[in-house]
Amino acid sequence: MVGAPVIDWNAFYEEHFNLVWRFLVRFGAPQADLEDLAQEVFAIAHRQLPGFRWEASPRTWLFTICRRVAARARRREQVKRAALALIGRSKPDPETRSDDAVLARRDVSRLLAGLPEAQRVTLLLHEVDGMSVPEIAESFGCPEATVWSRIRLAWNSLGKGLGDDQ
């Protein structure tokens, strides 16, 4: 865009990091994932920067990105909890005994069963069993990029199946 300011990305990052962190906390992003989610927000912002219209405040722009990133993270966390309870890796807490939680576990079970085997196994190895991407790649004899792709595709399918429109 003509007239768009040239920004120093490092200065922009430093200036807005604490704000992004606070937004993510306020939107209920999982505590354990805050560092990664903040990096994800800035990666998205960096990709979208050429199309950013400077009529809006960078703060409101980052607010919108944080809202979406946090919503996806909360949904992934719900799916992960449901998947863990489903396969018996965690005890359901009182909250997961509700009718909604039972339905969520059924949905997750149905959606997991509908994934291509490579995506399902890769997702469960990574998210449930805690295997690292390099370990999974070595196990399958494939590149790490393939593992990341399978994980992303599996999460996208699960999110769509659960009505995640983000």
Sine and cosine of phi, psi and omega as CSV:
sin_phi,cos_phi,sin_psi,cos_psi,sin_omega,cos_omega
0.00,0.00,0.77,-0.64,0.02,-1.00
-0.92,0.39,0.71,-0.71,0.00,-1.00
1.00,0.02,-0.07,1.00,0.04,-1.00
-0.94,0.34,0.69,-0.73,-0.03,-1.00
-0.93,0.37,0.51,-0.86,0.13,-0.99
-1.00,0.07,0.81,-0.59,-0.03,-1.00
-0.92,-0.40,0.49,-0.87,0.11,-0.99
-1.00,0.05,0.96,-0.28,-0.11,-0.99
-0.85,0.52,-0.66,0.75,0.00,-1.00
-0.88,0.47,-0.67,0.74,0.02,-1.00
-0.92,0.39,-0.65,0.76,0.03,-1.00
-0.86,0.51,-0.72,0.69,0.01,-1.00
-0.86,0.50,-0.78,0.62,-0.02,-1.00
-0.87,0.49,-0.66,0.75,-0.04,-1.00
-0.92,0.40,-0.56,0.83,-0.14,-0.99
-0.95,-0.31,-0.06,1.00,-0.08,-1.00
-0.86,0.51,-0.76,0.65,-0.03,-1.00
-0.89,0.46,-0.59,0.81,0.05,-1.00
-0.89,0.45,-0.73,0.69,0.03,-1.00
-0.87,0.50,-0.69,0.72,0.01,-1.00
-0.85,0.52,-0.74,0.67,0.00,-1.00
-0.89,0.46,-0.67,0.74,0.04,-1.00
-0.85,0.52,-0.73,0.68,-0.02,-1.00
-0.88,0.48,-0.66,0.75,0.04,-1.00
-0.89,0.46,-0.72,0.70,-0.02,-1.00
-0.90,0.44,-0.51,0.86,0.01,-1.00
-1.00,0.08,0.09,1.00,0.09,-1.00
0.98,0.21,0.44,0.90,0.06,-1.00
-0.90,0.44,0.59,-0.81,0.01,-1.00
-0.85,0.53,0.79,-0.61,-0.03,-1.00
-0.77,0.64,-0.70,0.71,-0.08,-1.00
-0.91,0.41,-0.32,0.95,-0.07,-1.00
-0.96,-0.28,0.07,1.00,-0.12,-0.99
-0.83,0.56,-0.70,0.71,-0.02,-1.00
-0.86,0.50,-0.76,0.65,0.00,-1.00
-0.91,0.42,-0.63,0.77,-0.02,-1.00
-0.92,0.39,-0.61,0.79,0.06,-1.00
-0.88,0.47,-0.67,0.74,0.04,-1.00
-0.90,0.44,-0.62,0.78,0.03,-1.00
-0.89,0.45,-0.66,0.75,0.03,-1.00
-0.85,0.52,-0.73,0.68,-0.02,-1.00
-0.94,0.35,-0.53,0.85,0.07,-1.00
-0.91,0.42,-0.67,0.74,0.04,-1.00
-0.90,0.43,-0.71,0.70,0.00,-1.00
-0.87,0.50,-0.66,0.75,0.00,-1.00
-0.89,0.45,-0.67,0.74,0.04,-1.00
-0.91,0.42,-0.60,0.80,-0.06,-1.00
-1.00,0.06,-0.16,0.99,-0.09,-1.00
-0.80,0.60,-0.68,0.74,-0.01,-1.00
-0.87,0.49,-0.46,0.89,-0.01,-1.00
-0.99,-0.11,0.00,1.00,-0.03,-1.00
-0.94,0.35,0.79,-0.61,0.06,-1.00
-1.00,-0.03,0.84,-0.54,-0.11,-0.99
-0.97,0.25,0.22,0.98,0.10,-1.00
-0.95,0.30,-0.49,0.87,0.01,-1.00
-1.00,-0.09,0.32,-0.95,0.04,-1.00
-0.98,0.22,0.64,-0.77,0.11,-0.99
-0.84,0.54,-0.49,0.87,0.01,-1.00
-0.90,0.43,-0.69,0.72,-0.01,-1.00
-0.94,0.34,-0.56,0.83,0.06,-1.00
-0.89,0.45,-0.74,0.67,0.02,-1.00
-0.91,0.42,-0.58,0.82,0.05,-1.00
-0.84,0.54,-0.72,0.69,-0.01,-1.00
-0.90,0.43,-0.69,0.72,0.02,-1.00
-0.89,0.45,-0.70,0.72,0.00,-1.00
-0.87,0.49,-0.66,0.75,0.00,-1.00
-0.86,0.52,-0.71,0.71,-0.01,-1.00
-0.93,0.36,-0.68,0.73,0.00,-1.00
-0.90,0.44,-0.69,0.73,0.01,-1.00
-0.91,0.42,-0.64,0.77,0.02,-1.00
-0.88,0.47,-0.69,0.72,0.04,-1.00
-0.89,0.45,-0.65,0.76,-0.02,-1.00
-0.92,0.40,-0.66,0.76,0.04,-1.00
-0.89,0.45,-0.66,0.75,0.01,-1.00
-0.90,0.44,-0.70,0.71,0.04,-1.00
-0.86,0.50,-0.64,0.76,0.00,-1.00
-0.91,0.42,-0.65,0.76,0.05,-1.00
-0.90,0.44,-0.70,0.72,0.01,-1.00
-0.89,0.45,-0.68,0.74,0.00,-1.00
-0.89,0.46,-0.71,0.71,0.02,-1.00
-0.88,0.47,-0.69,0.73,0.00,-1.00
-0.90,0.43,-0.66,0.75,0.01,-1.00
-0.91,0.41,-0.67,0.75,0.01,-1.00
-0.89,0.45,-0.69,0.72,0.02,-1.00
-0.92,0.40,-0.61,0.79,-0.03,-1.00
-0.88,0.47,-0.66,0.75,-0.05,-1.00
-0.99,-0.10,0.16,0.99,0.12,-0.99
0.98,0.18,0.32,0.95,-0.01,-1.00
-1.00,0.03,-0.16,0.99,0.05,-1.00
-0.55,-0.84,0.42,-0.91,0.05,-1.00
-0.99,0.12,0.68,-0.74,0.09,-1.00
-0.92,0.40,0.70,-0.72,0.11,-0.99
-1.00,0.06,0.14,-0.99,-0.06,-1.00
-0.81,0.59,-0.55,0.83,0.00,-1.00
-0.90,0.43,-0.56,0.83,-0.06,-1.00
-0.99,0.12,0.01,1.00,0.04,-1.00
-1.00,-0.02,-0.09,1.00,-0.02,-1.00
-0.93,0.37,0.29,-0.96,0.04,-1.00
-0.85,0.52,-0.64,0.77,0.02,-1.00
-0.88,0.47,-0.65,0.76,0.00,-1.00
-0.93,0.38,-0.62,0.78,0.04,-1.00
-0.89,0.46,-0.70,0.72,0.04,-1.00
-0.90,0.44,-0.63,0.78,0.02,-1.00
-0.89,0.46,-0.67,0.74,0.02,-1.00
-0.90,0.44,-0.64,0.77,0.06,-1.00
-0.89,0.46,-0.69,0.72,0.02,-1.00
-0.87,0.49,-0.71,0.70,-0.01,-1.00
-0.90,0.44,-0.68,0.73,0.01,-1.00
-0.87,0.50,-0.72,0.69,0.00,-1.00
-0.89,0.45,-0.70,0.71,-0.03,-1.00
-0.93,0.38,-0.65,0.76,0.04,-1.00
-0.88,0.47,-0.67,0.74,0.01,-1.00
-0.90,0.44,-0.46,0.89,-0.02,-1.00
-0.99,0.10,-0.16,0.99,0.01,-1.00
-0.97,0.26,0.50,-0.86,0.17,-0.99
-0.84,0.54,0.57,-0.82,-0.10,-0.99
-0.80,0.60,-0.70,0.71,-0.04,-1.00
-0.88,0.48,-0.65,0.76,0.02,-1.00
-0.93,0.37,-0.71,0.70,-0.03,-1.00
-0.88,0.48,-0.76,0.65,-0.04,-1.00
-0.90,0.43,-0.69,0.72,0.00,-1.00
-0.88,0.47,-0.72,0.70,0.00,-1.00
-0.87,0.49,-0.74,0.68,-0.03,-1.00
-0.92,0.40,-0.63,0.77,0.05,-1.00
-0.87,0.50,-0.68,0.74,-0.06,-1.00
-0.97,0.25,-0.79,0.61,-0.14,-0.99
-0.99,0.13,-0.58,0.81,-0.08,-1.00
-1.00,-0.09,-0.73,0.68,-0.05,-1.00
-1.00,0.02,-0.15,0.99,0.10,-1.00
0.96,0.27,0.33,0.94,0.03,-1.00
-0.96,0.29,0.59,-0.80,0.03,-1.00
-0.98,0.21,0.33,-0.95,0.03,-1.00
-0.86,0.51,-0.70,0.71,0.05,-1.00
-0.87,0.50,-0.62,0.79,0.03,-1.00
-0.90,0.43,-0.68,0.74,0.00,-1.00
-0.92,0.40,-0.68,0.73,0.02,-1.00
-0.86,0.51,-0.68,0.73,0.02,-1.00
-0.90,0.44,-0.67,0.74,-0.01,-1.00
-0.88,0.47,-0.66,0.75,-0.02,-1.00
-1.00,0.07,-0.25,0.97,-0.07,-1.00
0.93,0.38,0.67,0.75,-0.01,-1.00
-0.72,-0.69,0.23,-0.97,0.03,-1.00
-0.93,0.38,0.45,-0.89,0.05,-1.00
-0.86,0.51,-0.57,0.82,0.01,-1.00
-0.87,0.50,-0.56,0.83,0.03,-1.00
-0.92,0.40,-0.66,0.75,0.02,-1.00
-0.89,0.46,-0.74,0.67,0.02,-1.00
-0.86,0.51,-0.64,0.77,0.01,-1.00
-0.89,0.45,-0.70,0.71,0.02,-1.00
-0.88,0.47,-0.67,0.74,0.01,-1.00
-0.89,0.46,-0.73,0.68,-0.01,-1.00
-0.88,0.47,-0.72,0.69,0.00,-1.00
-0.89,0.45,-0.64,0.77,0.02,-1.00
-0.90,0.44,-0.72,0.69,0.02,-1.00
-0.89,0.46,-0.66,0.75,0.02,-1.00
-0.87,0.49,-0.70,0.72,0.02,-1.00
-0.90,0.44,-0.68,0.73,0.03,-1.00
-0.90,0.44,-0.69,0.72,0.00,-1.00
-0.88,0.48,-0.69,0.72,0.03,-1.00
-0.90,0.44,-0.67,0.75,-0.01,-1.00
-0.91,0.42,-0.47,0.88,0.01,-1.00
-0.99,-0.10,0.13,0.99,0.06,-1.00
0.99,0.16,0.40,0.92,0.04,-1.00
-0.98,0.18,0.95,-0.32,-0.05,-1.00
-1.00,-0.07,0.22,0.98,-0.03,-1.00
-0.99,0.12,0.00,0.00,0.00,0.00
